[in-house]
Amino acid sequence: MRLGAAVARNREVDVETGLRTRAYLFADLARLHSSAIPARLELLALNAGDGLDDALLTSADAELPRRIGDALREATEPSGARAYRIDSSLYAFLGPLDPSVLTPAATAHGALSAISERLAAGAVRGEARIPDEAPAGPGALSIAHERLRARSRWQRLSSERQVRDVLLQILSERRAGSSAIAQPRVAAYAIGVGRRLGLSLGELDDVVRAAELQDIGMLSVPESVLRKRSALEPEEWAMIRRHPVVGERILSAAPALEPVARLVRSSYERFDGTGYPDGIGGEQIPLGSRVIAVCVAYDAMTSARPYREALPAATAFEELCRCAGRQFDPMVVAAFCAEMNQLDPEAAVSMA
């Protein structure tokens, strides 16, 4: 039995799926390390607790593993990537760093939907960039595993994810016809900036959720106040300034969202201490809240509003830099500019 297990571990092709095996992945990672070729390592887990088809668990469908293998391989190889089966429910992908196309794991994730919606719903991804985030295979695998675990609790069918989805739907209904923030863009900005500032995966996850739910407390503000064209009365301003506290109370009702609630409360504070609701400044403001403030401000400036056109990216960068040290944390602004400079060098500006 031990000999059979050893042979299975070292086999280059998995007999059930036809994909390359763990041993093949380690060999490819070693070759990448010796040749210093940049790449993206991704993991895709089919979570048995949150959507994995019973047929796969019980082997009632003998062809299902092969169909999964074919789907993952066909979805990834056109982009120059390779697919591997690590164990019964964990797959890996190794491919080039190409921001202009979907990552191999994202493409493979979509391909699973053609087999089973439940199968795709239960899948979770984690990734690492080589050598930017880890110079060698073991380190990259560790980072990808950690990210996969951090995201698994936000699966579509998990109770925490359901709470978040309900809140986002409520916000969407309230924002209908108004100028909502572009949540996917803000989340993407926050992830990139947070990584540059050394936030852990758990902290990054909380920042993304807080960016999505930042104005949940606005549900307590009457529509007449939100849509008022004339100057607000003092009591109306008090409602606006109180909404981060209301947002914190709403989110704190779900224990899993308490870290997110704390970030939401402080996301309207200013670096110079003139923000609200607590009037704190500098490093008293949680770093995640400082990141959200910059990302949301940039998205707001570069998005069209009923009362103005979208500002050019260069103008928005100039405004962020002008307000650094007053409204925004200069360190966060510098990290944001560096991240955007990498993503879009023509639009971004560097900070001297």
C-alpha positions in Angstrom: 0.0 0.0 0.0 2.8 2.4 0.8 4.5 1.6 -2.4 1.3 2.2 -4.3 0.8 5.5 -2.6 4.4 6.5 -3.5 3.9 5.6 -7.1 0.7 7.6 -7.3 2.4 10.7 -5.9 5.2 10.5 -8.4 3.1 9.7 -11.4 3.2 12.5 -14.0 -0.4 12.1 -15.2 -3.4 11.6 -12.9 -5.3 8.5 -14.1 -8.8 9.9 -13.2 -8.6 13.3 -14.8 -5.8 13.1 -17.3 -4.2 16.2 -15.8 -0.6 16.6 -14.7 0.1 15.6 -11.1 1.6 17.2 -8.0 5.0 15.8 -8.9 4.8 17.4 -12.3 3.9 20.7 -10.8 6.9 20.6 -8.4 9.2 19.8 -11.3 7.8 22.7 -13.4 8.2 25.1 -10.4 11.8 24.0 -10.0 12.5 24.7 -13.7 10.9 28.1 -13.4 13.1 28.9 -10.4 16.3 27.9 -12.1 15.4 29.9 -15.3 14.0 33.0 -13.4 10.9 33.1 -15.6 8.0 35.1 -14.1 4.7 33.2 -13.7 1.4 33.0 -11.9 0.6 30.0 -9.7 -3.1 29.5 -8.9 -5.0 27.0 -6.8 -8.7 26.0 -7.4 -10.4 24.1 -4.6 -13.8 22.4 -5.1 -15.1 22.8 -1.6 -17.1 19.7 -0.5 -18.8 21.6 2.2 -20.2 24.4 0.0 -21.4 23.0 -3.3 -19.3 20.0 -4.5 -21.5 17.6 -6.3 -22.4 14.4 -4.4 -21.5 12.4 -7.6 -17.9 13.5 -7.3 -17.7 12.5 -3.6 -19.4 9.1 -4.0 -17.9 8.3 -7.5 -21.4 7.6 -8.7 -20.5 9.3 -11.9 -17.3 7.5 -13.0 -16.8 10.0 -15.9 -17.1 13.1 -13.8 -13.4 13.4 -12.9 -12.4 13.0 -16.5 -14.9 15.6 -17.6 -13.6 18.0 -15.0 -10.0 17.4 -16.2 -10.9 17.9 -19.8 -12.8 21.2 -19.0 -9.9 22.6 -16.9 -7.3 21.6 -19.5 -9.2 23.0 -22.4 -9.9 26.2 -20.6 -6.3 26.9 -19.6 -3.9 25.6 -22.3 -4.9 28.2 -25.0 -3.4 30.9 -22.7 -0.1 29.0 -22.4 -0.9 27.7 -18.9 -0.8 24.1 -17.5 -3.4 22.5 -15.2 -2.6 20.0 -12.4 -4.5 17.8 -10.0 -3.1 18.1 -6.5 -5.6 15.9 -4.7 -9.3 14.8 -5.1 -10.7 18.3 -4.8 -7.6 20.6 -5.3 -6.3 21.8 -8.7 -3.3 24.0 -9.6 -2.6 26.2 -12.7 0.8 27.6 -13.8 0.8 30.2 -16.5 2.3 33.5 -17.6 1.7 36.9 -16.0 -0.7 38.5 -18.5 -3.0 41.2 -17.0 -4.8 41.6 -20.3 -6.6 38.2 -20.1 -8.5 36.2 -17.5 -6.2 34.2 -15.3 -6.1 30.4 -15.9 -8.0 29.6 -12.7 -10.7 32.2 -13.5 -11.1 30.7 -16.9 -11.2 27.2 -15.5 -13.7 28.3 -12.8 -16.0 29.5 -15.5 -15.6 26.2 -17.4 -16.9 24.3 -14.4 -20.3 25.9 -14.8 -20.8 24.0 -18.0 -20.5 20.8 -16.0 -22.4 21.8 -12.9 -23.5 25.2 -11.4 -23.2 23.7 -7.9 -19.6 22.6 -8.8 -18.7 26.2 -9.9 -20.5 27.7 -6.9 -18.4 25.7 -4.5 -15.0 26.6 -6.1 -12.5 28.9 -4.4 -9.3 30.4 -5.9 -6.0 31.5 -4.5 -2.9 32.8 -6.3 0.7 33.9 -6.0 3.0 35.7 -8.4 6.5 34.3 -9.0 9.0 35.8 -8.3 7.3 39.1 -7.2 5.6 37.6 -4.2 7.7 34.4 -3.7 11.0 33.5 -5.5 10.4 29.7 -5.4 7.7 27.1 -5.6 7.2 26.2 -1.9 6.7 29.9 -1.0 4.3 30.5 -3.8 2.3 27.5 -2.9 2.1 28.7 0.7 0.9 32.1 -0.3 -1.7 30.7 -2.7 -2.9 28.2 0.0 -3.3 31.1 2.5 -5.3 33.2 0.1 -7.5 30.2 -0.8 -8.3 29.6 2.8 -9.0 33.3 3.4 -11.5 33.4 0.6 -13.2 30.1 1.4 -15.3 31.7 4.1 -16.7 34.1 1.5 -18.1 31.4 -0.7 -21.4 32.2 -2.3 -23.3 29.6 -0.2 -21.7 30.4 3.2 -23.7 32.2 5.8 -21.2 35.0 6.0 -21.4 35.5 2.2 -25.2 35.4 2.3 -25.2 38.2 4.9 -22.9 40.3 2.8 -25.0 39.6 -0.4 -28.2 40.7 1.4 -26.6 43.9 2.5 -25.2 44.6 -1.0 -28.6 44.0 -2.5 -30.2 46.4 -0.1 -27.6 49.0 -1.0 -28.2 48.4 -4.7 -31.9 48.9 -4.3 -31.3 52.2 -2.4 -28.8 53.4 -5.0 -31.0 52.7 -8.0 -30.9 55.8 -10.2 -28.2 57.5 -8.1 -24.4 57.6 -8.3 -23.1 54.4 -6.7 -19.5 53.6 -6.3 -18.1 50.9 -8.7 -17.5 48.2 -6.1 -15.4 45.8 -8.2 -13.0 48.6 -9.2 -12.7 49.9 -5.6 -12.1 46.4 -4.3 -9.4 45.8 -7.0 -7.7 49.1 -6.0 -7.8 48.3 -2.3 -6.3 44.8 -2.8 -3.3 46.2 -4.8 -2.7 49.1 -2.4 -3.1 46.9 0.7 -0.5 44.4 -0.6 2.0 47.2 -1.2 1.4 48.3 2.4 2.0 44.8 3.8 -1.6 44.0 4.9 -2.2 40.3 5.7 -4.6 38.3 3.6 -7.2 38.4 6.4 -6.8 42.2 6.6 -7.1 42.5 2.8 -10.3 40.5 2.9 -11.7 42.9 5.6 -10.7 45.9 3.6 -12.5 44.6 0.4 -15.7 44.0 2.4 -15.6 47.3 4.1 -15.1 49.1 0.7 -18.2 47.3 -0.6 -20.3 48.2 2.5 -18.8 51.5 3.3 -22.0 53.5 3.0 -24.4 50.9 4.5 -25.2 53.4 7.2 -26.7 55.7 4.6 -29.8 53.5 4.8 -30.7 55.6 7.9 -30.6 58.9 6.0 -33.9 59.9 4.4 -34.1 60.0 0.6 -35.2 63.7 0.9 -31.8 64.5 2.5 -29.7 62.4 0.0 -31.4 64.0 -3.0 -31.6 67.5 -1.7 -30.2 70.1 -4.1 -29.9 73.0 -1.7 -27.6 73.4 1.2 -28.2 70.9 4.1 -29.5 72.1 7.4 -27.4 71.4 10.5 -29.6 68.6 11.6 -29.4 67.1 8.1 -25.6 67.3 8.2 -25.8 65.5 11.6 -27.6 62.6 9.9 -24.9 62.3 7.2 -22.0 62.5 9.8 -23.7 59.8 11.9 -24.0 57.2 9.1 -20.6 55.6 9.7 -21.7 54.8 13.3 -25.0 53.4 12.0 -23.1 51.3 9.5 -20.9 49.9 12.2 -23.9 48.9 14.3 -25.6 47.2 11.3 -22.5 45.2 10.4 -21.6 44.4 14.1 -24.9 42.5 14.3 -23.0 39.7 12.4 -20.0 38.7 14.6 -18.0 37.6 11.5 -18.3 41.2 10.2 -17.0 43.0 13.3 -13.6 43.7 11.8 -15.3 45.1 8.7 -17.6 47.2 10.9 -14.6 48.9 12.6 -13.1 49.9 9.2 -16.5 51.2 8.0 -16.8 53.4 11.1 -13.5 55.1 10.4 -13.6 55.3 6.6 -14.8 59.0 6.6 -12.1 60.2 9.0 -9.4 62.6 7.6 -5.7 62.3 8.1 -5.6 65.8 9.7 -8.3 64.9 12.2 -11.1 66.9 10.8 -13.2 64.0 9.6 -16.1 62.2 11.2 -17.6 60.6 13.3 -14.8 60.5 15.9 -12.4 63.2 14.7 -9.3 61.0 14.9 -6.3 61.5 12.6 -3.0 60.1 11.4 -2.3 56.5 12.5 -5.2 56.5 14.9 -7.3 55.8 11.8 -7.1 52.1 11.0 -4.8 51.5 8.0 -7.6 49.7 6.1 -9.9 52.7 6.5 -7.2 55.0 5.1 -6.8 52.7 2.1 -10.6 52.7 1.5 -10.7 56.6 1.7 -8.1 56.9 -1.1 -9.6 54.2 -3.4 -13.2 55.4 -3.0 -12.1 59.0 -3.6 -10.3 58.1 -6.8 -13.2 56.1 -8.1 -15.7 58.9 -7.3 -13.6 61.4 -9.1 -13.1 59.3 -12.3 -16.8 58.3 -12.5 -19.5 60.3 -14.1 -22.1 61.9 -11.9 -25.5 63.5 -12.7 -24.0 66.9 -12.0 -20.6 66.5 -13.7 -18.5 64.6 -16.1 -15.9 62.1 -15.0 -12.5 63.7 -14.2 -9.5 62.5 -16.2 -7.3 60.1 -14.4 -4.4 62.6 -14.3 -6.6 65.2 -12.7 -7.7 62.7 -10.0 -4.1 61.8 -9.2 -3.2 65.4 -8.9 -6.1 65.9 -6.4 -5.1 62.9 -4.3 -1.5 64.2 -4.1 -2.7 67.7 -3.3 -4.8 66.4 -0.4 -2.1 64.1 0.9 -1.4 65.0 4.5 -4.7 66.7 5.0 -7.6 64.4 3.8 -5.5 61.4 2.9 -2.5 59.5 4.4 0.5 60.4 2.2 1.9 56.8 2.5 -1.4 55.4 1.2 -1.5 57.9 -1.7 2.0 57.0 -2.7 1.2 53.3 -2.6 -2.0 54.0 -4.7 0.0 56.0 -7.3 2.6 53.2 -7.5 0.0 50.5 -8.0 -1.8 52.5 -10.6 1.4 53.3 -12.3 2.1 49.6 -12.7 -1.5 48.9 -14.0 -1.7 51.9 -16.3 1.6 53.8 -16.7 0.1 56.3 -19.2 -2.6 57.5 -16.8 -0.8 57.3 -13.5 1.7 59.8 -12.1 4.6 59.0 -9.8 5.3 60.8 -6.6 8.7 62.3 -6.1 
